[in-house]
Each structure stands twice: as structure tokens, then as C-alpha cells.
Amino acid sequence: MALFPIISNFQYDFVLQLVAVDTENTMDEIAAAAAHHSVGRRVKPQPDKIIRVRQQGAKDFFPRQAKLAETNIKPMESLEFIFCEA
């Protein structure tokens, strides 16, 4: 378990956010941490959708239960957080 800084590039937000997560967090937990800083502030909530995570510019999302430590994400890397159908 270690704190790990990522950059949140949240869909519909015009602000990039520095978010501290844990290496043992799942992608769903990381998405929730990023949402805390954007949704309801500058981004309209979409409760009927889930938030998926992918590396900046990638087409594929990480599996929702993948832990950060299991990925190739580097500290301070920009991740995209996208609303998707549940």
C-alpha cells in the first residue's frame, strides 16, 4: 500500500486534477476518487452510468477490478475517466 499521484482528465471537465490514490485501489475506487473532484462541481452527475478508466489516448479501458499495482500506470500519468453504459 502506497500513495500514488495520478492526473484526472475527467470527461466534460475542463480542469485536470491531481488525485492521490493507493496502489491497492481498484479502477472503480480510483474512478470514485476522481469523480469526487469533478462530478457535482463542474461535471453533471450521471447516476445511470458507470465511470471507466483508461490511459490517456488509449481505446481500451482497464478492467474495473484491476488494482493500480497490477497495471503499467506511472506516477503523475494522466488517466481518462469516461461515463459508460452500466
Biopython code that builds the backbone (N, CA, C, O; Angstrom):
import numpy as np
from Bio.PDB.StructureBuilder import StructureBuilder

atoms = [
    (1, "MET", "N", (0.846, -1.185, 0.000)),
    (1, "MET", "CA", (0.000, 0.000, 0.000)),
    (1, "MET", "C", (0.888, 1.244, 0.000)),
    (1, "MET", "O", (1.738, 1.427, 0.872)),
    (2, "ALA", "N", (0.668, 2.078, -0.988)),
    (2, "ALA", "CA", (1.439, 3.316, -1.082)),
    (2, "ALA", "C", (0.615, 4.370, -1.800)),
    (2, "ALA", "O", (-0.114, 4.073, -2.747)),
    (3, "LEU", "N", (0.741, 5.606, -1.336)),
    (3, "LEU", "CA", (0.077, 6.698, -2.040)),
    (3, "LEU", "C", (0.707, 6.857, -3.416)),
    (3, "LEU", "O", (1.912, 6.681, -3.597)),
    (4, "PHE", "N", (-0.141, 7.194, -4.377)),
    (4, "PHE", "CA", (0.274, 7.226, -5.775)),
    (4, "PHE", "C", (-0.459, 8.387, -6.446)),
    (4, "PHE", "O", (-1.689, 8.390, -6.471)),
    (5, "PRO", "N", (0.261, 9.376, -6.992)),
    (5, "PRO", "CA", (-0.396, 10.515, -7.633)),
    (5, "PRO", "C", (-0.743, 10.229, -9.095)),
    (5, "PRO", "O", (0.086, 9.732, -9.857)),
    (6, "ILE", "N", (-1.965, 10.546, -9.466)),
    (6, "ILE", "CA", (-2.386, 10.464, -10.868)),
    (6, "ILE", "C", (-3.012, 11.798, -11.263)),
    (6, "ILE", "O", (-3.413, 12.584, -10.405)),
    (7, "ILE", "N", (-3.089, 12.042, -12.550)),
    (7, "ILE", "CA", (-3.764, 13.226, -13.068)),
    (7, "ILE", "C", (-5.104, 12.770, -13.633)),
    (7, "ILE", "O", (-5.158, 11.896, -14.499)),
    (8, "SER", "N", (-6.177, 13.363, -13.141)),
    (8, "SER", "CA", (-7.525, 13.031, -13.589)),
    (8, "SER", "C", (-7.929, 13.944, -14.740)),
    (8, "SER", "O", (-8.007, 15.164, -14.593)),
    (9, "ASN", "N", (-8.184, 13.326, -15.888)),
    (9, "ASN", "CA", (-8.737, 14.022, -17.046)),
    (9, "ASN", "C", (-10.169, 13.486, -17.186)),
    (9, "ASN", "O", (-10.424, 12.527, -17.915)),
    (10, "PHE", "N", (-11.088, 14.131, -16.467)),
    (10, "PHE", "CA", (-12.453, 13.629, -16.354)),
    (10, "PHE", "C", (-13.308, 14.148, -17.509)),
    (10, "PHE", "O", (-13.263, 15.331, -17.848)),
    (11, "GLN", "N", (-14.082, 13.249, -18.103)),
    (11, "GLN", "CA", (-14.955, 13.612, -19.219)),
    (11, "GLN", "C", (-15.845, 14.798, -18.831)),
    (11, "GLN", "O", (-16.448, 14.795, -17.758)),
    (12, "TYR", "N", (-15.925, 15.787, -19.682)),
    (12, "TYR", "CA", (-16.728, 17.005, -19.548)),
    (12, "TYR", "C", (-16.145, 18.018, -18.553)),
    (12, "TYR", "O", (-16.738, 19.076, -18.340)),
    (13, "ASP", "N", (-15.010, 17.716, -17.951)),
    (13, "ASP", "CA", (-14.388, 18.670, -17.034)),
    (13, "ASP", "C", (-13.295, 19.416, -17.797)),
    (13, "ASP", "O", (-12.588, 18.826, -18.613)),
    (14, "PHE", "N", (-13.162, 20.693, -17.533)),
    (14, "PHE", "CA", (-12.125, 21.483, -18.199)),
    (14, "PHE", "C", (-10.889, 21.641, -17.321)),
    (14, "PHE", "O", (-9.933, 22.310, -17.712)),
    (15, "VAL", "N", (-10.901, 21.026, -16.131)),
    (15, "VAL", "CA", (-9.789, 21.126, -15.195)),
    (15, "VAL", "C", (-9.147, 19.745, -15.032)),
    (15, "VAL", "O", (-9.835, 18.754, -14.789)),
    (16, "LEU", "N", (-7.823, 19.697, -15.167)),
    (16, "LEU", "CA", (-7.097, 18.480, -14.821)),
    (16, "LEU", "C", (-6.835, 18.525, -13.319)),
    (16, "LEU", "O", (-6.449, 19.563, -12.782)),
    (17, "GLN", "N", (-7.043, 17.406, -12.651)),
    (17, "GLN", "CA", (-6.924, 17.349, -11.191)),
    (17, "GLN", "C", (-5.825, 16.380, -10.784)),
    (17, "GLN", "O", (-5.711, 15.291, -11.346)),
    (18, "LEU", "N", (-5.020, 16.773, -9.813)),
    (18, "LEU", "CA", (-4.073, 15.866, -9.188)),
    (18, "LEU", "C", (-4.836, 15.111, -8.107)),
    (18, "LEU", "O", (-5.419, 15.723, -7.212)),
    (19, "VAL", "N", (-4.834, 13.782, -8.189)),
    (19, "VAL", "CA", (-5.577, 12.959, -7.242)),
    (19, "VAL", "C", (-4.628, 11.923, -6.643)),
    (19, "VAL", "O", (-3.934, 11.214, -7.371)),
    (20, "ALA", "N", (-4.602, 11.839, -5.328)),
    (20, "ALA", "CA", (-3.796, 10.822, -4.645)),
    (20, "ALA", "C", (-4.653, 9.583, -4.439)),
    (20, "ALA", "O", (-5.717, 9.647, -3.825)),
    (21, "VAL", "N", (-4.184, 8.462, -4.954)),
    (21, "VAL", "CA", (-4.871, 7.181, -4.782)),
    (21, "VAL", "C", (-3.870, 6.220, -4.152)),
    (21, "VAL", "O", (-2.735, 6.596, -3.859)),
    (22, "ASP", "N", (-4.298, 4.987, -3.947)),
    (22, "ASP", "CA", (-3.436, 3.985, -3.338)),
    (22, "ASP", "C", (-3.135, 2.901, -4.368)),
    (22, "ASP", "O", (-3.974, 2.595, -5.215)),
    (23, "THR", "N", (-1.970, 2.335, -4.297)),
    (23, "THR", "CA", (-1.589, 1.298, -5.251)),
    (23, "THR", "C", (-2.480, 0.063, -5.152)),
    (23, "THR", "O", (-2.531, -0.731, -6.092)),
    (24, "GLU", "N", (-3.178, -0.115, -4.041)),
    (24, "GLU", "CA", (-4.080, -1.256, -3.871)),
    (24, "GLU", "C", (-5.522, -0.940, -4.285)),
    (24, "GLU", "O", (-6.386, -1.814, -4.226)),
    (25, "ASN", "N", (-5.786, 0.306, -4.703)),
    (25, "ASN", "CA", (-7.129, 0.677, -5.160)),
    (25, "ASN", "C", (-7.456, -0.002, -6.483)),
    (25, "ASN", "O", (-6.590, -0.184, -7.338)),
    (26, "THR", "N", (-8.730, -0.374, -6.635)),
    (26, "THR", "CA", (-9.208, -0.891, -7.920)),
    (26, "THR", "C", (-9.525, 0.291, -8.831)),
    (26, "THR", "O", (-9.580, 1.435, -8.381)),
    (27, "MET", "N", (-9.728, 0.009, -10.091)),
    (27, "MET", "CA", (-10.084, 1.070, -11.035)),
    (27, "MET", "C", (-11.411, 1.725, -10.643)),
    (27, "MET", "O", (-11.570, 2.933, -10.823)),
    (28, "ASP", "N", (-12.359, 0.961, -10.115)),
    (28, "ASP", "CA", (-13.615, 1.552, -9.640)),
    (28, "ASP", "C", (-13.364, 2.518, -8.485)),
    (28, "ASP", "O", (-13.986, 3.578, -8.415)),
    (29, "GLU", "N", (-12.455, 2.156, -7.581)),
    (29, "GLU", "CA", (-12.141, 3.045, -6.458)),
    (29, "GLU", "C", (-11.407, 4.299, -6.936)),
    (29, "GLU", "O", (-11.634, 5.391, -6.414)),
    (30, "ILE", "N", (-10.540, 4.142, -7.915)),
    (30, "ILE", "CA", (-9.834, 5.295, -8.478)),
    (30, "ILE", "C", (-10.819, 6.200, -9.211)),
    (30, "ILE", "O", (-10.723, 7.424, -9.123)),
    (31, "ALA", "N", (-11.761, 5.604, -9.932)),
    (31, "ALA", "CA", (-12.790, 6.396, -10.621)),
    (31, "ALA", "C", (-13.620, 7.186, -9.618)),
    (31, "ALA", "O", (-13.956, 8.343, -9.867)),
    (32, "ALA", "N", (-13.953, 6.573, -8.488)),
    (32, "ALA", "CA", (-14.727, 7.272, -7.455)),
    (32, "ALA", "C", (-13.923, 8.431, -6.868)),
    (32, "ALA", "O", (-14.478, 9.495, -6.593)),
    (33, "ALA", "N", (-12.627, 8.231, -6.675)),
    (33, "ALA", "CA", (-11.775, 9.304, -6.144)),
    (33, "ALA", "C", (-11.708, 10.471, -7.130)),
    (33, "ALA", "O", (-11.785, 11.631, -6.724)),
    (34, "ALA", "N", (-11.567, 10.172, -8.408)),
    (34, "ALA", "CA", (-11.530, 11.228, -9.426)),
    (34, "ALA", "C", (-12.887, 11.931, -9.521)),
    (34, "ALA", "O", (-12.951, 13.154, -9.648)),
    (35, "ALA", "N", (-13.958, 11.159, -9.460)),
    (35, "ALA", "CA", (-15.309, 11.735, -9.540)),
    (35, "ALA", "C", (-15.563, 12.711, -8.405)),
    (35, "ALA", "O", (-16.242, 13.721, -8.591)),
    (36, "HIS", "N", (-15.024, 12.416, -7.238)),
    (36, "HIS", "CA", (-15.206, 13.288, -6.072)),
    (36, "HIS", "C", (-14.770, 14.730, -6.374)),
    (36, "HIS", "O", (-15.352, 15.679, -5.850)),
    (37, "HIS", "N", (-13.761, 14.883, -7.207)),
    (37, "HIS", "CA", (-13.215, 16.205, -7.517)),
    (37, "HIS", "C", (-13.881, 16.888, -8.709)),
    (37, "HIS", "O", (-13.661, 18.078, -8.937)),
    (38, "SER", "N", (-14.693, 16.153, -9.473)),
    (38, "SER", "CA", (-15.296, 16.713, -10.684)),
    (38, "SER", "C", (-16.816, 16.664, -10.702)),
    (38, "SER", "O", (-17.468, 17.672, -10.977)),
    (39, "VAL", "N", (-17.381, 15.508, -10.413)),
    (39, "VAL", "CA", (-18.832, 15.317, -10.519)),
    (39, "VAL", "C", (-19.544, 16.104, -9.420)),
    (39, "VAL", "O", (-19.201, 16.023, -8.241)),
    (40, "GLY", "N", (-20.536, 16.858, -9.849)),
    (40, "GLY", "CA", (-21.267, 17.708, -8.924)),
    (40, "GLY", "C", (-20.606, 19.057, -8.711)),
    (40, "GLY", "O", (-21.157, 19.918, -8.026)),
    (41, "ARG", "N", (-19.449, 19.246, -9.282)),
    (41, "ARG", "CA", (-18.736, 20.532, -9.200)),
    (41, "ARG", "C", (-18.749, 21.188, -10.577)),
    (41, "ARG", "O", (-19.360, 22.240, -10.767)),
    (42, "ARG", "N", (-18.070, 20.558, -11.534)),
    (42, "ARG", "CA", (-18.052, 21.078, -12.901)),
    (42, "ARG", "C", (-18.659, 20.097, -13.886)),
    (42, "ARG", "O", (-18.856, 20.429, -15.055)),
    (43, "VAL", "N", (-18.956, 18.895, -13.422)),
    (43, "VAL", "CA", (-19.499, 17.840, -14.275)),
    (43, "VAL", "C", (-20.849, 17.404, -13.728)),
    (43, "VAL", "O", (-20.991, 17.122, -12.539)),
    (44, "LYS", "N", (-21.837, 17.353, -14.613)),
    (44, "LYS", "CA", (-23.183, 16.932, -14.223)),
    (44, "LYS", "C", (-23.186, 15.443, -13.855)),
    (44, "LYS", "O", (-22.656, 14.626, -14.608)),
    (45, "PRO", "N", (-23.773, 15.080, -12.711)),
    (45, "PRO", "CA", (-23.856, 13.666, -12.343)),
    (45, "PRO", "C", (-24.638, 12.860, -13.383)),
    (45, "PRO", "O", (-25.594, 13.356, -13.979)),
    (46, "GLN", "N", (-24.226, 11.638, -13.584)),
    (46, "GLN", "CA", (-24.919, 10.709, -14.482)),
    (46, "GLN", "C", (-25.076, 9.382, -13.732)),
    (46, "GLN", "O", (-24.357, 8.421, -14.003)),
    (47, "PRO", "N", (-26.023, 9.338, -12.790)),
    (47, "PRO", "CA", (-26.145, 8.162, -11.917)),
    (47, "PRO", "C", (-26.497, 6.864, -12.634)),
    (47, "PRO", "O", (-26.316, 5.782, -12.076)),
    (48, "ASP", "N", (-26.996, 6.958, -13.858)),
    (48, "ASP", "CA", (-27.352, 5.751, -14.616)),
    (48, "ASP", "C", (-26.152, 5.162, -15.368)),
    (48, "ASP", "O", (-26.292, 4.160, -16.069)),
    (49, "LYS", "N", (-24.980, 5.777, -15.224)),
    (49, "LYS", "CA", (-23.783, 5.313, -15.935)),
    (49, "LYS", "C", (-22.687, 4.969, -14.934)),
    (49, "LYS", "O", (-22.717, 5.391, -13.778)),
    (50, "ILE", "N", (-21.717, 4.189, -15.414)),
    (50, "ILE", "CA", (-20.543, 3.895, -14.604)),
    (50, "ILE", "C", (-19.364, 4.670, -15.177)),
    (50, "ILE", "O", (-19.381, 5.076, -16.339)),
    (51, "ILE", "N", (-18.357, 4.867, -14.367)),
    (51, "ILE", "CA", (-17.171, 5.598, -14.803)),
    (51, "ILE", "C", (-16.063, 4.582, -15.038)),
    (51, "ILE", "O", (-15.700, 3.817, -14.145)),
    (52, "ARG", "N", (-15.533, 4.589, -16.255)),
    (52, "ARG", "CA", (-14.445, 3.667, -16.619)),
    (52, "ARG", "C", (-13.149, 4.451, -16.732)),
    (52, "ARG", "O", (-13.157, 5.664, -16.939)),
    (53, "VAL", "N", (-12.037, 3.744, -16.592)),
    (53, "VAL", "CA", (-10.705, 4.358, -16.565)),
    (53, "VAL", "C", (-9.859, 3.787, -17.696)),
    (53, "VAL", "O", (-9.852, 2.581, -17.943)),
    (54, "ARG", "N", (-9.143, 4.689, -18.383)),
    (54, "ARG", "CA", (-8.175, 4.255, -19.390)),
    (54, "ARG", "C", (-7.005, 5.237, -19.404)),
    (54, "ARG", "O", (-7.114, 6.363, -18.919)),
    (55, "GLN", "N", (-5.897, 4.793, -19.965)),
    (55, "GLN", "CA", (-4.753, 5.681, -20.110)),
    (55, "GLN", "C", (-5.070, 6.731, -21.169)),
    (55, "GLN", "O", (-5.852, 6.486, -22.088)),
    (56, "GLN", "N", (-4.467, 7.879, -21.032)),
    (56, "GLN", "CA", (-4.691, 8.977, -21.959)),
    (56, "GLN", "C", (-4.460, 8.511, -23.392)),
    (56, "GLN", "O", (-3.380, 8.026, -23.728)),
    (57, "GLY", "N", (-5.477, 8.661, -24.231)),
    (57, "GLY", "CA", (-5.373, 8.322, -25.646)),
    (57, "GLY", "C", (-5.601, 6.858, -25.984)),
    (57, "GLY", "O", (-5.627, 6.503, -27.162)),
    (58, "ALA", "N", (-5.767, 6.000, -24.986)),
    (58, "ALA", "CA", (-5.993, 4.567, -25.245)),
    (58, "ALA", "C", (-7.443, 4.329, -25.664)),
    (58, "ALA", "O", (-8.324, 5.134, -25.362)),
    (59, "LYS", "N", (-7.679, 3.234, -26.350)),
    (59, "LYS", "CA", (-9.042, 2.864, -26.738)),
    (59, "LYS", "C", (-9.685, 1.964, -25.688)),
    (59, "LYS", "O", (-10.888, 2.046, -25.439)),
    (60, "ASP", "N", (-8.874, 1.107, -25.078)),
    (60, "ASP", "CA", (-9.401, 0.121, -24.140)),
    (60, "ASP", "C", (-9.358, 0.627, -22.701)),
    (60, "ASP", "O", (-8.432, 1.327, -22.292)),
    (61, "PHE", "N", (-10.379, 0.251, -21.958)),
    (61, "PHE", "CA", (-10.450, 0.581, -20.536)),
    (61, "PHE", "C", (-9.765, -0.509, -19.723)),
    (61, "PHE", "O", (-9.669, -1.657, -20.159)),
    (62, "PHE", "N", (-9.292, -0.138, -18.540)),
    (62, "PHE", "CA", (-8.785, -1.129, -17.606)),
    (62, "PHE", "C", (-9.967, -1.922, -17.061)),
    (62, "PHE", "O", (-11.065, -1.379, -16.948)),
    (63, "PRO", "N", (-9.767, -3.193, -16.721)),
    (63, "PRO", "CA", (-10.828, -3.945, -16.043)),
    (63, "PRO", "C", (-11.201, -3.227, -14.739)),
    (63, "PRO", "O", (-10.331, -2.697, -14.049)),
    (64, "ARG", "N", (-12.460, -3.212, -14.417)),
    (64, "ARG", "CA", (-12.944, -2.447, -13.268)),
    (64, "ARG", "C", (-12.339, -2.903, -11.949)),
    (64, "ARG", "O", (-12.149, -2.085, -11.049)),
    (65, "GLN", "N", (-12.036, -4.178, -11.814)),
    (65, "GLN", "CA", (-11.490, -4.689, -10.556)),
    (65, "GLN", "C", (-9.963, -4.778, -10.547)),
    (65, "GLN", "O", (-9.377, -5.242, -9.570)),
    (66, "ALA", "N", (-9.315, -4.335, -11.631)),
    (66, "ALA", "CA", (-7.844, -4.340, -11.665)),
    (66, "ALA", "C", (-7.311, -3.353, -10.637)),
    (66, "ALA", "O", (-7.805, -2.232, -10.518)),
    (67, "LYS", "N", (-6.308, -3.780, -9.907)),
    (67, "LYS", "CA", (-5.674, -2.889, -8.939)),
    (67, "LYS", "C", (-4.600, -2.068, -9.636)),
    (67, "LYS", "O", (-3.972, -2.526, -10.591)),
    (68, "LEU", "N", (-4.401, -0.867, -9.153)),
    (68, "LEU", "CA", (-3.411, 0.035, -9.734)),
    (68, "LEU", "C", (-2.046, -0.640, -9.814)),
    (68, "LEU", "O", (-1.353, -0.512, -10.823)),
    (69, "ALA", "N", (-1.655, -1.353, -8.769)),
    (69, "ALA", "CA", (-0.348, -2.013, -8.729)),
    (69, "ALA", "C", (-0.204, -3.071, -9.817)),
    (69, "ALA", "O", (0.918, -3.459, -10.144)),
    (70, "GLU", "N", (-1.293, -3.540, -10.375)),
    (70, "GLU", "CA", (-1.267, -4.568, -11.421)),
    (70, "GLU", "C", (-1.168, -3.979, -12.834)),
    (70, "GLU", "O", (-1.124, -4.723, -13.814)),
    (71, "THR", "N", (-1.133, -2.670, -12.938)),
    (71, "THR", "CA", (-1.120, -2.012, -14.248)),
    (71, "THR", "C", (0.254, -1.426, -14.544)),
    (71, "THR", "O", (1.166, -1.502, -13.721)),
    (72, "ASN", "N", (0.388, -0.847, -15.721)),
    (72, "ASN", "CA", (1.634, -0.180, -16.109)),
    (72, "ASN", "C", (1.546, 1.338, -15.923)),
    (72, "ASN", "O", (2.353, 2.076, -16.487)),
    (73, "ILE", "N", (0.575, 1.807, -15.138)),
    (73, "ILE", "CA", (0.409, 3.240, -14.895)),
    (73, "ILE", "C", (1.591, 3.756, -14.072)),
    (73, "ILE", "O", (2.015, 3.130, -13.101)),
    (74, "LYS", "N", (2.104, 4.905, -14.483)),
    (74, "LYS", "CA", (3.229, 5.531, -13.786)),
    (74, "LYS", "C", (2.742, 6.715, -12.946)),
    (74, "LYS", "O", (1.709, 7.305, -13.261)),
    (75, "PRO", "N", (3.467, 7.067, -11.890)),
    (75, "PRO", "CA", (3.080, 8.237, -11.097)),
    (75, "PRO", "C", (2.967, 9.483, -11.982)),
    (75, "PRO", "O", (3.776, 9.696, -12.885)),
    (76, "MET", "N", (1.959, 10.287, -11.706)),
    (76, "MET", "CA", (1.686, 11.543, -12.409)),
    (76, "MET", "C", (1.217, 11.336, -13.846)),
    (76, "MET", "O", (1.199, 12.283, -14.632)),
    (77, "GLU", "N", (0.840, 10.121, -14.195)),
    (77, "GLU", "CA", (0.303, 9.863, -15.528)),
    (77, "GLU", "C", (-1.135, 10.371, -15.596)),
    (77, "GLU", "O", (-1.877, 10.298, -14.617)),
    (78, "SER", "N", (-1.512, 10.877, -16.743)),
    (78, "SER", "CA", (-2.873, 11.357, -16.962)),
    (78, "SER", "C", (-3.764, 10.189, -17.356)),
    (78, "SER", "O", (-3.466, 9.454, -18.297)),
    (79, "LEU", "N", (-4.867, 10.027, -16.619)),
    (79, "LEU", "CA", (-5.834, 8.983, -16.906)),
    (79, "LEU", "C", (-7.153, 9.629, -17.303)),
    (79, "LEU", "O", (-7.531, 10.675, -16.776)),
    (80, "GLU", "N", (-7.840, 8.997, -18.230)),
    (80, "GLU", "CA", (-9.153, 9.474, -18.669)),
    (80, "GLU", "C", (-10.247, 8.728, -17.907)),
    (80, "GLU", "O", (-10.197, 7.509, -17.744)),
    (81, "PHE", "N", (-11.218, 9.479, -17.454)),
    (81, "PHE", "CA", (-12.363, 8.935, -16.732)),
    (81, "PHE", "C", (-13.603, 9.227, -17.566)),
    (81, "PHE", "O", (-13.969, 10.385, -17.768)),
    (82, "ILE", "N", (-14.251, 8.161, -18.052)),
    (82, "ILE", "CA", (-15.304, 8.279, -19.051)),
    (82, "ILE", "C", (-16.593, 7.646, -18.537)),
    (82, "ILE", "O", (-16.573, 6.545, -17.987)),
    (83, "PHE", "N", (-17.716, 8.347, -18.717)),
    (83, "PHE", "CA", (-19.022, 7.776, -18.396)),
    (83, "PHE", "C", (-19.387, 6.732, -19.445)),
    (83, "PHE", "O", (-19.287, 6.996, -20.643)),
    (84, "CYS", "N", (-19.809, 5.549, -19.003)),
    (84, "CYS", "CA", (-20.196, 4.466, -19.900)),
    (84, "CYS", "C", (-21.516, 3.864, -19.437)),
    (84, "CYS", "O", (-21.915, 4.012, -18.282)),
    (85, "GLU", "N", (-22.178, 3.187, -20.358)),
    (85, "GLU", "CA", (-23.413, 2.491, -20.009)),
    (85, "GLU", "C", (-23.114, 1.429, -18.973)),
    (85, "GLU", "O", (-22.082, 0.760, -19.030)),
    (86, "ALA", "N", (-24.026, 1.279, -18.024)),
    (86, "ALA", "CA", (-23.835, 0.286, -16.948)),
    (86, "ALA", "C", (-24.033, -1.117, -17.452)),
    (86, "ALA", "O", (-23.911, -2.071, -16.684)),
]
sb = StructureBuilder()
sb.init_structure("model")
sb.init_model(0)
sb.init_chain("A")
sb.init_seg("    ")
for serial, (resi, resn, name, xyz) in enumerate(atoms, 1):
    if name == "N":
        sb.init_residue(resn, " ", resi, " ")
    sb.init_atom(name, np.array(xyz, "f"), 0.0, 1.0, " ", f" {name:<3s}", serial, name[0])
structure = sb.get_structure()
